[in-house]
Amino acid sequence: MSAINVGIVGVSGYTGLELVKMLHAHPKFELAYVANSEGDTSLAALHPALKSVCDLPVEKADVKEASRRCELVFLALPHKTAMAFVKPLVEYGCRVVDLSADYRLPLEIYEKHYTEHTDRHNLPKAVYGLPELYRNAIASAQIVANPGCFPTSAILGAWPFVSKRVENSPVIVDAKTGVSGAGKKLSETTHFVNVNENLFAYNPLGHRHAPEIAHKLGLEESEVVFVPHLCPITRGMISSIYMQIDEALDAKSFIKKFYEHEPFIRILDKPVDMKSVAGTNFCDIFVKQQGSTLFISSAIDNLQRGASSQAVVNANIMMHLPEELGIPKIAYVP
Ligand SMILES: NC(=O)c1ccc[n+]([C@@H]2O[C@H](COP(=O)([O-])OP(=O)(O)OC[C@H]3O[C@@H](n4cnc5c(N)ncnc54)[C@H](OP(=O)(O)O)[C@@H]3O)[C@@H](O)[C@H]2O)c1
């Protein structure tokens, strides 16, 4: 089988860099096109870590050129910008993995929490790129909406137990994440002075990932209580999830069986930590119950399982390649 040409638009950002690292080393994908908003530079100029390893020219983003050279394009762009690229890419016959929020939600929910959607025609055709839930649909999708980072960790932890929940009880998600989740652009919130040796909740009960978690779990928005916290770390994410479930259920045996065939889920016997998944596509999960109260702890790397490695897994599935091909599995430890 010859190489499959792929491209990245938005390559100068954090998730763009992670995509380059994987695609450069991928045995079947050939990185044929990389672009940002200005072009006229190179990967090593944008990301010094890539010098002498992968120093492709970076071009000014152009959908026609991207679709001429690539079968599949990864969009590592801010929401709203992404949908302006998806529409013409699809018209040119390209397949797309979009890392932004633009195709993750039905129109009404998207417009309530984000902005006006300018690609209403394609929105309903997009498949939510969480392989554990939608593997078959991803394989034939032209547009895959890569999930948000908090939703990935929260949904993978809570999903097995949603049908075992005590009626009308909330799903409470208390999440912690590192600063890279906000992208490379500096803001007052992510300034070193504000983050260093600090810890705080942001957008409690108002974060845009709450409706995504609720929608994919099949719940009303009011049934999900979501509070994210920013931690003084670069990458990593842990969601502590609390649910009321049928107390007759043995939660640990149940979730082990539920995910037994999933290559990127590990059910641990001790509480999860961020370092053990850093740089990998794993989602580590630990559960403990006290009567009907269930505690679920779910750890991912926000830049990998929460974004770029999940995007490459989705591309593998779309191209009928083995799901684990070229996907990092050993964490950045110690
Ligand atoms: N960071 C995470 O942990 C994470 C997790 C899940 C999902 N996501 C989502 O993934 C997307 C990318 O996130 P990120 O953290 O990589 O953001 P980022 O670091 O801010 O990078 C986004 C890049 O998009 C480029 N860009 C903006 N407008 C463009 C245009 N018109 N044409 C071409 N390139 C353009 C910018 O590069 P130039 O200014 O150099 O052109 C920028 O570097 C976002 O939608 C984000 O919400 C991020």
The ligand as an SDF file (V2000), in Angstrom:
LIG
                    3D

 48 52  0  0  0  0  0  0  0  0999 V2000
   -4.7770   22.6970   23.4770 N   0  0  0  0  0  0  0  0  0  0  0  0
   -5.5480   21.6480   23.7900 C   0  0  0  0  0  0  0  0  0  0  0  0
   -5.2920   20.9550   24.7980 O   0  0  0  0  0  0  0  0  0  0  0  0
   -6.7300   21.2890   22.9380 C   0  0  0  0  0  0  0  0  0  0  0  0
   -7.4300   20.1160   23.2390 C   0  0  0  0  0  0  0  0  0  0  0  0
   -8.5380   19.7580   22.4610 C   0  0  0  0  0  0  0  0  0  0  0  0
   -8.9250   20.5660   21.4130 C   0  0  0  0  0  0  0  0  0  0  0  0
   -8.2420   21.7170   21.1570 N   0  0  0  0  0  0  0  0  0  0  0  0
   -8.7200   22.5340   20.0320 C   0  0  0  0  0  0  0  0  0  0  0  0
   -7.8240   22.3660   18.9570 O   0  0  0  0  0  0  0  0  0  0  0  0
   -7.7210   23.5900   18.2070 C   0  0  0  0  0  0  0  0  0  0  0  0
   -6.2440   24.0250   18.1900 C   0  0  0  0  0  0  0  0  0  0  0  0
   -5.8220   24.1880   19.5520 O   0  0  0  0  0  0  0  0  0  0  0  0
   -4.3490   24.6330   19.9460 P   0  0  0  0  0  0  0  0  0  0  0  0
   -4.2610   24.5100   21.4220 O   0  0  0  0  0  0  0  0  0  0  0  0
   -3.3320   23.9690   19.0860 O   0  0  0  0  0  0  0  0  0  0  0  0
   -4.4190   26.1910   19.5840 O   0  0  0  0  0  0  0  0  0  0  0  0
   -3.2430   27.2130   19.3300 P   0  0  0  0  0  0  0  0  0  0  0  0
   -2.0130   26.7690   20.0440 O   0  0  0  0  0  0  0  0  0  0  0  0
   -3.7890   28.5570   19.6360 O   0  0  0  0  0  0  0  0  0  0  0  0
   -2.9990   27.0770   17.7550 O   0  0  0  0  0  0  0  0  0  0  0  0
   -3.9590   27.4190   16.7990 C   0  0  0  0  0  0  0  0  0  0  0  0
   -3.2180   27.8200   15.5700 C   0  0  0  0  0  0  0  0  0  0  0  0
   -4.1290   28.0980   14.5090 O   0  0  0  0  0  0  0  0  0  0  0  0
   -3.4530   28.9580   13.6170 C   0  0  0  0  0  0  0  0  0  0  0  0
   -4.4210   29.7510   12.8580 N   0  0  0  0  0  0  0  0  0  0  0  0
   -5.3260   30.6350   13.3340 C   0  0  0  0  0  0  0  0  0  0  0  0
   -6.0470   31.1450   12.3210 N   0  0  0  0  0  0  0  0  0  0  0  0
   -5.5940   30.5560   11.1830 C   0  0  0  0  0  0  0  0  0  0  0  0
   -5.9400   30.6590    9.8110 C   0  0  0  0  0  0  0  0  0  0  0  0
   -6.8900   31.4920    9.3870 N   0  0  0  0  0  0  0  0  0  0  0  0
   -5.2500   29.8860    8.9230 N   0  0  0  0  0  0  0  0  0  0  0  0
   -4.2890   29.0480    9.3220 C   0  0  0  0  0  0  0  0  0  0  0  0
   -3.9020   28.9140   10.6060 N   0  0  0  0  0  0  0  0  0  0  0  0
   -4.5490   29.6730   11.5210 C   0  0  0  0  0  0  0  0  0  0  0  0
   -2.5940   29.8640   14.5030 C   0  0  0  0  0  0  0  0  0  0  0  0
   -1.3230   29.9380   13.9390 O   0  0  0  0  0  0  0  0  0  0  0  0
   -0.7080   31.2780   13.2990 P   0  0  0  0  0  0  0  0  0  0  0  0
   -1.2310   32.4410   14.1120 O   0  0  0  0  0  0  0  0  0  0  0  0
    0.7540   31.0710   13.3680 O   0  0  0  0  0  0  0  0  0  0  0  0
   -1.2370   31.2550   11.9210 O   0  0  0  0  0  0  0  0  0  0  0  0
   -2.4500   29.0980   15.8010 C   0  0  0  0  0  0  0  0  0  0  0  0
   -1.1260   28.7580   16.0720 O   0  0  0  0  0  0  0  0  0  0  0  0
   -8.6420   24.6080   18.9260 C   0  0  0  0  0  0  0  0  0  0  0  0
   -9.8840   24.6340   18.3030 O   0  0  0  0  0  0  0  0  0  0  0  0
   -8.7590   24.0250   20.3320 C   0  0  0  0  0  0  0  0  0  0  0  0
   -9.9480   24.4000   20.9820 O   0  0  0  0  0  0  0  0  0  0  0  0
   -7.1510   22.0770   21.8710 C   0  0  0  0  0  0  0  0  0  0  0  0
  1  2  1  0
  2  3  2  0
  2  4  1  0
  4  5  1  0
  4 48  2  0
  5  6  2  0
  6  7  1  0
  7  8  2  0
  8  9  1  0
  8 48  1  0
  9 10  1  0
  9 46  1  0
 10 11  1  0
 11 12  1  0
 11 44  1  0
 12 13  1  0
 13 14  1  0
 14 15  2  0
 14 16  1  0
 14 17  1  0
 17 18  1  0
 18 19  2  0
 18 20  1  0
 18 21  1  0
 21 22  1  0
 22 23  1  0
 23 24  1  0
 23 42  1  0
 24 25  1  0
 25 26  1  0
 25 36  1  0
 26 27  1  0
 26 35  1  0
 27 28  2  0
 28 29  1  0
 29 30  1  0
 29 35  2  0
 30 31  1  0
 30 32  2  0
 32 33  1  0
 33 34  2  0
 34 35  1  0
 36 37  1  0
 36 42  1  0
 37 38  1  0
 38 39  2  0
 38 40  1  0
 38 41  1  0
 42 43  1  0
 44 45  1  0
 44 46  1  0
 46 47  1  0
M  CHG  2   8   1  16  -1
M  END
$$$$
